Amino acid sequence: MTVRELCNTAGFTPLALPDPDREIEGCYVGDLLSWVMGNAEYGCAWVTIMTNRNIIAVATLIDMACILLAEGCTLPEDLTELAMSQNVNVLTSEKPAYETCAALAKLL
């Protein structure tokens, strides 16, 4: 499933979508950046509520398919621009983290 298909199917809202045709190869959920860096895998959709600039760095380091912000979290404009420049897809979900993960589990 591509990031674009995920948005269309699950109703997640794109905040930055520089690579909408990127394939999602799994899912990871977590908010402790060092833990995510050590455990998330290439091509995953990362569910988090973190909204600082370090999430863009971690997503780039792991080469994630997208960051999915749960709980209605959004990015400030400067981080949206950074995500676009770093080719990092960022989506948001109004759903709580658990429901966001459950929706992903049904689709992936």
Secondary structure, 3 states (H helix, E strand, C coil): CEHHHHHHHHCCEEEECCCCCCECCEEEECCCHHHHHHHCCCCEEEEECCCCCHHHHHHHHHCCCEEEECCCCCCCHHHHHHHHHCCCCEEECCCCHHHHHHHHHHHC
